[in-house]
């Protein structure tokens, strides 16, 4: 077929993108990329006596239903349809030349899981099996090495309870019994955790009967084989934690108020999320089991010869990393800064850069560097301690720390000195709270913020309609530059503008709806699809795609180059199946372990989240597939998610919950962004002109298209006025037309939204 603009959108040909016209969807290359990412994202948390990797030829007894009931990822929009999933048992069996499995035990679990499935149980959400006493004794006679597998499943639309009715964070009673039975009989015990987000780690960290623990996360379709790669030493672990592991759920400051109300969440911990809290507030370090950035290896590394340079408003730290151990491996080096304690409360340390080595052989060295803007260390002064509504570098000494986790990194012999306060950016108050009753300070006390009724700012439309062309033109005429886009928009009727501002019924393999569909103007249907862990298709399509590890696992790689490759691979599958807009990445913050959708998100840290998401976006958009980072913003709870109000200080909003989006916009230029369901300080995100026109488009200079989340029950008229361009999965054309006729909505306000939608269409190949 002749290569024409929008060929896939117009004619829906499933043209293969692989070499020699082979299909690239769920191809071997992508499957192996998924396997590599699963292994590199796994975090070795414990390895007493260097039990791992297991010696060649050792016998293992595998306990736990998770060896069969392996969870590749979470549910909802983060799910994928695959042709197979290799579980942990299958992965270990694939290493038959290196490990011997006590088969009767695994057969018992296989039959147990089969029976549970037959009775209607779902993957990952039925209880652990009781281990028969005779199998325990036979397994112990076979080997002294036990592997305990545990899995968890969570999904969009459902939060965790964190109590006995929902044992996600903590072990269930049956799991505790299994662990006790195994640790009482086996001298060598390895824990494999097949989870999507943070769970309790204290039960194995402090148990001397448990020698090793691997946080596997949910590793996609080849997660079981990736686990075996790690157990046998075919891959050396290099993952690092992207969340802080605390002793108990109650130690996280967000826990106490998480279920205070279904109608709101008060972000009283303010900027002190994750390690910012545990490393700063007095007495909280002792409540950390494993700190942010932590992860062990099978080899050792030294970080040497750090040198610091300051030029053009940036600080660069150069250093070398040497593999000083006996195995090949990779290391992640992290850079933190500490701002002076002054008028504005601050965390003790904040991540400002990181780098990951290549695969270093024993004795091999690599030169690396990390660079960041000095202005990145500024704090947002919400209440005017120095300069109201400004980013401020307070006077004093800024110190820097280089190492392999937030807790053990070493202070560099360099400081950045400021003799006076410096304003780095002057802004204005936007999205401020009206009823936040307290915010946490660095000493552990709370202050009462200045809150009250807020007069929300308006943003008058500055778009002016062009002259309509003398004769009808198609969008292809705009592409061919025979007419301007402004003139093209001017010729559209009100009905046509209203049509384009709403989603359209979908077609093909996608599980979501489309945009566009005005054939008279040569505007085809541009399909969207879910997919933080790979292209998601509807089950009836019978199309299987590559399931990559969940976002938390990918973030634990700390590898932006790998992330970009995954974005590119996923986008090729999206394109091959005639989808144009991919609804990924999801980059909300891991504020609380209770959020049921954390598996789709990257980290508790906004800087790391932004860098990893930006890398994925670059990979996706290299294929002219539009990435859609989501959900803007402060969507950290699934309970009553369409109506819950996120009550948050303006500073925490900017420094924690918007920071990753800002990095993505400025470094990767995503062609689309999705707003969230929730309210932000009383205003729905999709109707929030201060958020969209004030911050996103105004302060950050974003020029792309903005979509709502699907079926969000908000006003389409208010969304258009706020600059939220398209309402999905369908619009409200009659309400838009009524608002146009009564003067509530201007044609210009609607037209500028349509113009941004059409600019996206023109960019798509």
C-alpha positions in Angstrom: 0.0 0.0 0.0 1.3 3.5 -0.9 2.7 5.3 2.2 0.3 8.1 2.8 -0.3 10.4 5.8 -2.3 8.6 8.5 -2.3 5.4 6.6 -2.8 3.3 9.8 -5.6 5.6 11.1 -7.5 5.8 7.8 -7.3 2.2 6.6 -6.3 0.2 9.7 -3.7 -2.0 7.9 -1.8 -4.1 10.4 1.5 -3.6 8.6 4.3 -5.4 10.4 7.3 -3.3 11.6 9.8 -6.0 12.0 12.6 -6.9 9.7 11.5 -8.8 6.6 7.9 -7.8 7.3 7.7 -9.8 10.5 5.4 -8.8 13.4 7.1 -7.0 16.2 4.3 -7.2 18.7 5.3 -9.7 21.4 8.4 -10.5 19.4 11.4 -12.3 21.0 13.5 -9.2 21.1 10.9 -7.4 23.2 10.3 -10.4 25.4 14.0 -10.5 26.1 14.0 -6.8 26.8 11.3 -7.4 29.3 13.2 -10.2 31.0 16.3 -8.0 31.2 14.3 -5.2 32.8 12.8 -7.5 35.3 16.2 -8.8 36.4 17.7 -5.3 36.6 14.8 -3.9 38.5 14.9 -6.6 41.2 16.4 -5.5 44.5 18.6 -7.7 46.6 17.6 -6.7 50.2 19.4 -9.3 52.2 22.2 -11.8 51.5 23.7 -13.1 54.8 26.7 -15.4 54.3 26.5 -14.7 50.5 23.9 -17.4 50.1 23.0 -16.0 46.8 23.8 -16.8 44.1 23.1 -20.4 44.8 25.8 -22.9 44.1 25.6 -24.8 40.9 23.9 -28.1 41.3 22.3 -27.3 44.6 18.9 -28.8 45.4 16.0 -26.4 46.3 12.6 -26.8 47.8 10.2 -24.1 46.6 7.5 -23.1 49.0 4.5 -20.9 48.4 1.7 -20.7 45.8 3.4 -17.8 44.2 5.8 -20.1 42.4 2.8 -21.1 40.3 0.4 -18.2 40.9 2.9 -15.7 39.6 1.5 -12.1 39.2 3.0 -10.4 36.1 1.5 -7.0 36.9 -1.5 -5.1 38.2 -5.1 -4.9 37.1 -7.1 -2.2 35.3 -5.4 0.0 32.8 -2.0 -1.4 33.7 -2.9 -4.9 32.6 -1.8 -6.6 29.4 -3.0 -9.6 27.4 -0.1 -12.0 26.8 0.3 -15.4 25.1 2.1 -16.8 28.2 3.5 -15.9 31.6 6.6 -17.8 32.8 6.2 -18.3 36.6 8.9 -18.8 39.2 8.8 -22.6 39.2 9.1 -22.6 35.4 11.9 -20.1 35.5 13.9 -22.2 38.0 13.2 -25.4 36.0 14.7 -23.7 32.9 17.9 -23.6 34.9 18.0 -27.4 35.2 21.7 -27.6 34.6 22.2 -25.4 37.6 19.5 -26.1 40.2 17.7 -29.3 41.2 14.0 -28.8 42.2 12.2 -31.0 44.8 9.4 -31.7 42.4 6.7 -33.3 44.7 6.4 -30.0 46.6 6.0 -27.9 43.5 3.5 -30.5 42.1 1.5 -30.0 45.3 1.4 -26.2 44.8 0.6 -26.6 41.1 -2.4 -28.8 41.9 -3.5 -26.4 44.6 -3.4 -23.4 42.3 -5.2 -25.3 39.6 -8.0 -26.2 42.0 -8.3 -22.6 43.2 -8.6 -21.3 39.6 -11.2 -23.9 38.8 -13.2 -22.8 41.8 -13.2 -19.2 40.5 -10.2 -17.7 42.4 -8.3 -15.0 40.6 -4.6 -14.6 40.1 -2.8 -13.4 43.2 -5.8 -13.0 45.5 -6.4 -16.3 47.2 -4.8 -17.5 50.4 -1.7 -19.5 50.9 -1.8 -23.3 51.0 -1.0 -25.2 54.1 2.1 -27.3 53.7 1.5 -31.0 54.4 3.9 -32.3 57.2 5.1 -35.2 55.1 6.1 -33.0 52.2 8.0 -30.7 54.6 10.0 -33.6 56.0 10.7 -35.1 52.5 11.8 -31.7 51.3 14.2 -31.3 54.2 15.6 -34.7 53.5 16.2 -33.6 49.9 18.0 -30.3 50.7 18.8 -27.7 53.3 18.0 -24.8 50.9 14.4 -23.5 50.8 12.9 -20.8 48.6 9.8 -19.1 49.9 7.7 -17.3 47.3 5.0 -14.7 48.1 2.8 -12.7 45.7 0.4 -9.8 45.8 -2.1 -8.4 43.4 -3.7 -5.0 43.3 -5.7 -3.1 40.7 -6.9 0.3 39.6 -10.0 1.4 41.5 -9.2 -0.3 44.8 -7.0 0.8 47.7 -5.4 -1.4 50.4 -6.7 -1.6 53.9 -3.5 -2.6 55.6 -5.3 -4.7 58.2 -6.3 -8.3 58.7 -9.1 -8.0 56.2 -6.7 -7.1 53.4 -3.2 -8.6 54.1 -1.3 -6.8 51.3 1.2 -4.9 53.4 1.5 -7.5 56.1 1.8 -11.3 55.9 -1.5 -13.3 56.2 -1.9 -15.8 59.0 -1.4 -18.7 56.5 1.8 -17.1 55.2 3.2 -16.6 58.7 2.6 -20.3 59.4 4.4 -21.3 56.2 7.4 -19.1 56.9 7.7 -20.4 60.5 7.4 -24.0 59.3 10.1 -23.5 56.7 12.5 -21.5 58.8 12.3 -24.1 61.6 13.5 -26.9 59.3 15.8 -25.3 56.7 19.2 -23.7 57.5 19.3 -21.8 54.2 16.2 -19.7 53.3 15.6 -17.4 50.4 12.6 -15.1 50.2 11.2 -14.1 46.7 8.7 -11.2 46.8 6.4 -11.0 43.7 4.7 -7.7 44.6 3.7 -4.5 42.8 4.5 -2.0 45.6 6.0 -1.7 49.0 5.1 -4.3 51.7 6.4 -5.1 55.1 10.0 -6.1 55.1 10.8 -6.2 58.8 9.7 -9.9 59.2 12.6 -11.1 57.1 15.1 -8.3 57.6 15.3 -9.0 61.4 14.9 -12.8 61.2 18.3 -14.5 61.5 16.8 -17.7 60.1 16.2 -16.0 56.8 19.5 -15.6 54.9 18.4 -13.8 51.7 15.6 -11.8 50.2 15.0 -10.6 46.6 12.3 -8.0 45.9 11.3 -9.2 42.4 8.3 -6.9 42.1 6.0 -7.9 39.2 8.3 -8.6 36.4 6.0 -9.0 33.4 5.7 -12.1 31.3 9.3 -13.4 31.8 9.5 -12.4 35.5 9.9 -16.1 36.6 12.9 -16.6 34.3 14.4 -13.3 35.4 14.1 -14.5 39.0 16.0 -17.6 38.1 18.7 -15.5 36.3 19.3 -13.8 39.6 19.2 -16.9 41.8 21.8 -18.6 39.7 24.1 -15.6 39.3 23.5 -15.4 35.5 22.6 -11.8 36.3 24.0 -9.8 39.2 21.4 -7.7 41.0 21.7 -4.0 40.4 18.3 -2.7 41.4 17.9 0.0 44.1 14.9 0.8 46.2 12.7 3.7 45.0 10.7 3.8 48.2 11.6 3.7 51.9 10.9 0.4 53.8 9.6 1.3 57.2 9.1 -1.0 60.2 5.3 -0.7 60.1 2.5 0.8 58.1 1.9 3.3 60.9 5.4 4.7 60.5 4.4 6.4 57.2 3.0 9.8 58.0 0.3 9.4 55.4 -1.3 6.4 57.0 -3.2 8.0 59.8 -5.3 10.2 57.6 -5.6 8.0 54.5 -9.1 6.8 55.5 -10.2 9.8 57.5 -12.8 10.4 54.9 -13.8 9.1 51.5 -14.4 12.7 50.4 -11.0 14.2 51.0 -7.4 13.5 51.8 -5.4 16.1 53.9 -1.7 16.1 52.9 -0.6 17.1 56.3 2.9 15.6 55.9 3.4 18.4 53.3 6.8 18.0 51.5 7.9 15.3 53.9 7.1 12.2 51.8 9.2 9.1 51.9 12.9 9.6 52.7 12.3 13.3 53.1 10.4 12.4 56.2 12.4 9.5 57.6 15.8 11.2 57.1 14.7 14.5 58.5 12.2 14.3 61.3 13.9 13.4 64.6 13.5 9.8 65.7 12.3 8.6 62.4 15.5 7.2 61.0 15.3 4.4 63.6 12.0 3.3 62.0 13.6 2.5 58.6 14.3 -1.1 57.7 15.8 -0.3 54.3 16.5 3.3 53.2 15.7 4.9 49.9 18.2 3.9 47.2 19.3 0.7 49.0 20.2 -2.5 47.1 22.9 -5.1 47.4 25.0 -6.8 44.7 26.9 -10.1 44.3 30.0 -8.0 43.7 31.5 -4.8 45.3 32.3 -1.4 43.9 34.3 1.6 44.9 33.5 5.2 44.1 36.7 7.2 43.6 38.1 10.6 42.7 35.0 12.7 43.0 35.6 16.2 41.5 33.1 19.0 41.5 32.8 21.8 38.9 30.5 24.8 38.7 29.8 26.5 35.4 26.9 28.3 33.8 24.6 27.9 36.7 25.2 24.2 37.0 27.1 21.9 39.3 28.7 18.8 37.9 30.2 16.0 39.9 32.6 13.7 38.1 33.8 10.4 39.6 34.9 6.9 38.7 33.4 3.6 39.7 35.5 0.4 39.9 34.3 -3.2 40.3 36.4 -4.4 43.2 34.7 -7.8 43.5 34.8 -11.1 41.7 31.7 -10.9 39.5 30.5 -8.7 36.7 27.9 -6.2 37.8 26.4 -2.7 37.5 26.3 0.0 40.2 23.9 2.9 40.7 25.5 6.1 42.1 23.2 8.7 43.7 23.9 12.4 44.4 22.0 14.3 47.1 22.1 17.8 48.3 21.4 19.4 51.7 20.2 22.9 51.8 20.8 25.2 54.8 18.3 25.2 57.5 16.8 28.7 57.4 13.4 30.5 57.3 11.9 27.8 55.0 11.6 24.3 56.4 13.5 21.8 54.4 14.3 18.0 54.1 17.7 16.9 55.3 18.6 15.5 51.9 17.1 15.5 48.4 18.1 13.5 45.3 19.5 15.7 42.6 21.2 13.3 40.2 22.1 9.7 39.6 24.0 7.5 37.1 24.3 3.8 36.4 27.4 2.1 35.2 27.5 -0.3 32.3 28.3 -4.0 33.0 31.7 -3.8 34.7 34.0 -6.9 34.8 36.1 -7.4 38.0 38.7 -4.7 38.1 37.1 -2.6 35.4 36.5 1.1 35.9 34.1 3.6 34.4 34.2 7.4 34.5 30.8 9.0 35.1 29.3 12.4 35.9 26.1 13.9 37.2 25.0 17.5 36.6 22.2 19.6 37.8 21.1 23.2 37.8 21.8 25.2 41.0 18.3 26.6 40.8 17.0 23.0 41.3 18.0 23.4 45.0 15.5 26.3 45.5 12.5 25.9 47.8 9.1 27.3 47.0 8.3 30.0 49.5 4.5 29.7 49.8 3.9 32.1 52.7 6.6 34.8 52.2 9.3 33.8 54.7 11.7 35.3 52.2 9.7 36.2 49.1 6.1 35.0 48.7 5.2 32.7 45.8 8.9 32.5 44.7 11.5 29.8 44.4 14.2 30.8 46.8 17.8 29.7 47.4 18.4 30.7 51.1 21.7 32.0 52.1 24.1 29.6 53.8 26.0 26.4 52.9 24.8 23.8 50.5 26.4 20.4 51.0 26.5 17.3 48.7 26.6 13.6 49.3 27.6 10.9 46.8 26.9 7.2 47.3 24.6 4.2 46.8 21.7 5.1 49.0 20.4 8.1 50.9 21.6 6.9 54.3 25.2 5.9 53.6 26.3 8.3 50.9 29.4 10.3 51.9 29.8 14.0 52.1 31.8 15.6 49.3 34.6 18.0 50.2 32.8 20.8 48.3 30.2 23.3 49.4 28.2 25.9 47.6 28.0 29.1 49.5 25.4 31.9 49.3 25.9 35.1 51.2 22.4 36.3 50.6 19.0 35.0 49.7 18.4 34.5 46.0 15.1 34.4 44.2 15.4 32.0 41.2 11.9 32.3 39.9 9.0 34.7 40.6 5.6 33.2 40.3 2.2 33.8 41.7 0.0 31.8 44.1 -2.0 29.1 42.2 -4.0 26.2 43.4 -3.7 27.3 47.0 -5.7 25.4 49.7 -8.6 26.9 51.5 -8.9 24.5 54.4 -5.6 22.8 55.2 -5.5 22.8 59.0 -1.8 21.8 59.6 1.5 21.0 57.8 4.5 19.1 59.1 7.7 20.9 59.9 11.3 19.5 59.8 11.4 19.2 63.6 8.3 17.0 63.7 6.0 19.6 64.9 3.1 21.1 62.9 2.3 24.6 61.9 -1.1 26.1 61.0 -0.9 27.4 57.4 -2.5 30.6 56.3 -5.7 29.3 54.7 -9.1 30.8 53.9 -11.4 31.6 51.0 -9.4 31.9 47.7 -10.4 34.0 44.8 -9.4 31.6 41.9 -7.6 33.3 39.1 -9.1 33.4 35.6 -7.3 33.3 32.3 -9.1 35.2 29.6 -8.8 33.6 26.2 -6.3 35.3 24.0 -6.9 33.2 20.9 -8.3 35.2 18.0 -10.1 33.5 15.1 -8.5 33.7 11.7 -10.3 34.4 8.5 -12.0 31.3 7.1 -10.6 30.2 3.7 -12.7 31.0 0.7 -13.2 27.3 -0.1 -13.3 24.2 2.1 -9.9 22.7 3.0 -9.0 19.4 4.6 -6.5 18.8 7.4 -4.2 17.3 4.8 -4.1 20.7 3.2 -2.7 22.0 6.5 -0.2 19.3 6.5 0.8 20.2 3.0 1.0 23.8 4.0 -1.6 25.0 1.5 -3.6 26.6 4.3 -2.8 27.5 7.9 -4.2 25.6 10.8 -5.8 28.7 12.2 -7.7 29.2 8.9 -8.7 25.6 8.9 -10.1 25.8 12.4 -12.0 29.0 11.4 -13.9 27.2 8.7 -15.3 24.5 11.1 -18.9 24.9 12.3 -19.8 25.0 16.0 -21.1 21.4 15.7 -17.8 20.3 14.2 -15.8 22.0 16.9 -17.9 20.4 19.6 -17.5 17.0 17.9 -13.7 17.2 17.9 -13.6 18.3 21.5 -15.0 14.9 22.6 -13.9 11.3 22.3 -15.3 9.0 19.6 -16.3 5.3 19.6 -13.2 3.1 19.1 -12.3 0.4 16.7 -9.6 -2.2 16.2 -7.9 -3.9 19.1 -7.8 -1.0 21.5 -9.6 -1.2 24.8 -10.3 2.5 24.9 -11.9 5.1 22.6 -10.6 7.4 19.9 -10.4 11.1 18.9 -11.1 12.9 15.6 -13.3 11.1 13.1 -14.4 13.9 10.7 -14.0 12.1 7.3 -15.3 15.2 5.4 -12.2 17.0 6.4 -9.9 14.0 6.0 -9.6 13.7 9.8 -9.4 10.0 10.6 -10.1 8.3 13.9 -7.0 8.4 16.1 -7.1 5.5 18.5 -5.9 5.5 22.1 -4.8 2.6 24.3 -3.8 2.0 27.9 -0.5 0.5 28.8 1.9 1.5 31.5 3.3 -2.1 31.4 2.8 -2.6 27.6 0.1 -2.1 25.0 -3.2 -3.1 26.5 -5.8 -4.6 24.1 -9.3 -5.7 24.9 -9.5 -9.4 25.6 -11.8 -10.2 22.8 -9.2 -9.1 20.3 -7.1 -12.2 21.0 -4.1 -10.1 20.4 -1.2 -10.7 22.8 1.4 -8.1 23.4 4.7 -7.8 25.4 4.1 -7.4 29.2 7.0 -5.4 30.6 7.6 -5.1 34.4 5.5 -2.7 36.4 6.6 0.9 36.8 8.0 0.4 40.3 10.3 -2.4 39.0 11.4 -0.2 36.1 12.2 2.7 38.4 14.3 0.4 40.5 16.6 -0.1 37.5 17.6 3.6 37.8 18.5 3.2 34.1 17.1 5.9 31.8 18.7 4.3 28.8 16.9 1.0 29.4 13.7 3.0 30.1 14.0 4.7 26.7 14.4 1.4 25.0 11.3 0.0 26.7 9.3 3.1 25.6 10.5 2.7 22.0 9.7 -1.1 22.0 6.2 -0.5 23.4 5.5 2.3 21.0 6.4 0.1 18.0 3.8 -2.4 19.2 1.3 0.4 19.6 2.0 1.7 16.1 1.9 -1.8 14.5 -1.6 -2.2 15.8 -2.9 1.1 14.5 -3.0 3.0 17.8 -1.7 6.6 17.8 -1.9 7.8 21.4 -0.5 5.7 24.2 -1.9 6.5 27.7 1.4 6.2 29.6 3.5 6.8 31.7 1.7 7.1 35.0 3.8 9.2 37.4 1.8 9.9 40.5 3.9 9.7 43.7 4.0 6.8 46.1 2.7 8.9 48.9 1.3 5.9 50.8 1.7 2.1 50.6 -2.1 2.0 50.8 -2.7 3.3 47.3 -3.8 0.4 45.2 -2.4 1.8 42.0 1.2 2.2 43.2 2.4 -0.5 40.9 1.6 1.8 37.9 3.7 4.6 39.4 7.4 4.9 39.8 8.6 6.1 43.2 8.1 8.2 46.3 10.7 10.7 44.8 9.5 13.2 42.2 13.0 13.7 40.7 13.6 10.1 40.0 10.0 9.7 38.8 10.4 12.6 36.4 13.7 11.4 35.0 12.5 7.8 34.4 9.2 9.0 32.9 10.9 11.5 30.6 13.1 8.7 29.3 10.1 6.5 28.5 8.4 9.5 26.7 11.5 10.1 24.6 11.5 6.4 23.6 7.7 6.4 22.8 7.7 9.6 20.8 10.8 8.6 18.7 8.2 6.4 16.9 5.8 9.3 16.4 3.4 7.8 19.0 2.0 10.3 21.4 2.9 9.6 25.0 0.4 10.7 27.6 1.8 11.2 31.1 -0.9 11.0 33.8 -2.7 11.7 36.1 -2.2 15.5 36.6 -2.3 15.7 39.6 -2.2 14.6 43.3 -4.0 11.3 42.5 -2.6 9.2 45.3 -5.8 7.4 46.4 -8.3 5.2 44.5 -11.1 5.3 47.0 -13.9 7.6 45.6 -11.2 8.8 43.2 -13.7 10.8 41.0 -14.8 13.0 43.8 -12.2 12.9 46.5 -10.6 16.3 47.3 -6.8 16.3 47.6 -6.1 19.1 50.2 -2.5 20.0 49.8 -0.2 23.0 50.3 0.9 24.9 47.3 4.5 24.1 48.1 3.9 20.4 48.4 1.9 20.5 45.2 4.8 22.1 43.3 7.8 20.4 44.9 6.4 16.9 45.2 3.3 16.2 43.1 3.9 18.4 40.1 7.7 18.2 39.9 7.8 14.9 37.8 5.3 16.4 35.3 7.4 19.5 35.1 10.5 17.5 34.4 8.7 15.5 31.7 7.4 18.7 30.0 10.7 20.5 30.0 12.9 17.5 29.1 10.7 15.3 26.9 7.9 17.5 25.5 5.0 14.9 25.7 2.5 15.5 23.0 -0.4 14.8 25.4 -1.1 14.9 29.1 -4.0 13.4 31.1 -5.7 15.2 34.0 -6.8 13.3 37.0 -10.3 12.6 38.4 -9.8 14.1 41.8 -10.3 17.6 43.0 -7.3 19.7 44.0 -8.1 22.0 46.9 -11.7 22.0 45.9 -11.4 22.4 42.2 -11.6 19.3 39.8 -8.3 18.8 38.1 -9.8 18.8 34.6 -11.7 22.1 35.3 -8.7 23.7 37.0 -7.6 26.8 35.0 -4.9 27.7 37.6 -3.4 24.2 37.2 -3.7 24.0 33.4 -3.4 27.6 32.1 -1.6 29.0 35.1 1.1 26.4 35.8 1.2 23.8 33.0 0.8 26.1 30.0 1.8 29.4 31.7 4.8 28.7 33.9 6.1 25.6 32.1 5.3 26.7 28.6 3.5 23.5 27.6 1.9 23.6 24.2 0.6 20.0 23.8 -2.9 18.5 24.0 -4.6 17.8 27.3 -7.2 15.1 27.8 -9.4 14.2 30.7 -9.4 10.8 32.3 -12.2 8.6 31.0 -15.8 9.3 32.0 -14.9 11.6 34.8 -18.3 13.2 35.5 -17.0 16.7 35.3 -18.4 19.7 33.3 -17.2 19.7 29.7 -17.9 23.4 29.4 -15.7 24.2 32.5 -13.0 21.9 31.1 -12.8 23.7 27.8 -12.6 27.1 29.6 -9.8 25.7 31.8 -7.8 24.6 28.7 -8.5 20.8 29.0 -8.8 20.2 25.3 -10.7 16.9 24.8 -13.2 15.1 27.0 -12.9 11.3 27.0 -14.3 8.8 26.4 -16.9 11.0 24.9 -17.8 14.7 25.1 -20.9 16.6 25.8 -21.6 18.4 22.5 -25.1 19.5 23.3 -23.9 21.2 26.5 -21.1 22.9 24.6 -23.5 24.2 22.0 -25.9 25.5 24.6 -23.0 27.3 26.4 -21.9 28.8 23.0 -25.4 30.1 22.4 -25.9 31.6 25.8 -22.5 33.2 26.0 -21.1 31.1 28.8 -18.5 29.7 26.4 -16.8 31.6 23.5 -16.1 30.2 20.1 -12.5 31.2 20.6 -12.2 29.2 23.9 -13.5 26.1 22.1 -11.5 26.7 18.9 -8.1 26.9 20.7 -8.7 23.5 22.3 -9.5 22.0 18.9 -6.4 23.7 17.4 -4.2 21.9 20.0 -6.0 18.6 19.3 -5.4 19.0 15.6 -1.7 19.9 16.2 -1.4 16.5 17.8 -3.0 14.8 14.8 -0.7 16.6 12.4 2.3 15.4 14.4 1.2 11.7 14.2 2.5 9.9 11.2 
